[in-house]
Amino acid sequence: MRRLLWVLPLAAFLLNPNLACGVGEPEFHFGATEMRAAFEGDWTFTFTPADGASTQVTLHLAQAAMPIASRVPGDGGGLIRSAQACGTRTLIKGAGACIDSTQMPLTVTYVAGDPSFAAPGTRLSGNFTVYGLEFTGGTLRLGLEPLGSVELEVDLNADGSVRATRGPSVTVTAGRL
């Protein structure tokens, strides 16, 4: 009888390690629809370096239909599936980290403004990341090749309003049209 008592927990662990270890998946309270509502559409960005004239560009941001080969700098690297036990999900594919987060790769398309953003071969890329299980806002990260290897960050509220902008060595103003 004692042997049978040891076999049951061992069988549970072998059949479902998560059940035996008590590790469950977190419950996210939002999805792609809420995330897209915060950022999708046309945006105007004005870049003002400390020593130069302003540059303005209008870009269209949308959820990517497939993984983006050209990743935003600092997004964690290659296209690997996230580790589910860490509480990370990606609506396409992305690098996992042990923090509750959701990443959505973006397509970034030139609409108007500075023509250097529309030059052939110019890469425009981005992703939108929400940290936590509730959607109160997120961080929009854009890799804009005409600015060099600069990563622009725009913190958004859930309603799409801009909370803060960051860009190394430039002042950035962002607004949704």
Number of C-alpha atoms within 10 A of each C-alpha: 5 6 7 9 9 10 11 11 12 14 12 14 14 12 11 11 13 14 12 14 10 8 12 12 12 15 10 16 10 14 12 13 8 14 24 18 13 20 26 16 13 18 16 17 17 17 19 17 15 10 8 9 9 13 14 19 19 21 22 19 21 20 20 17 11 12 16 19 9 12 22 23 17 9 14 13 12 13 15 11 14 19 15 15 14 17 22 25 24 19 16 18 18 25 17 24 15 12 12 18 20 27 25 23 26 28 20 21 17 19 16 14 16 14 12 13 23 17 11 7 8 13 16 21 24 27 24 24 19 22 16 18 16 14 17 14 23 24 21 22 24 24 23 20 16 16 15 8 12 17 19 20 20 21 20 21 17 18 13 18 16 19 12 14 17 15 18 12 12 18 14 21 17 18 13 17 10
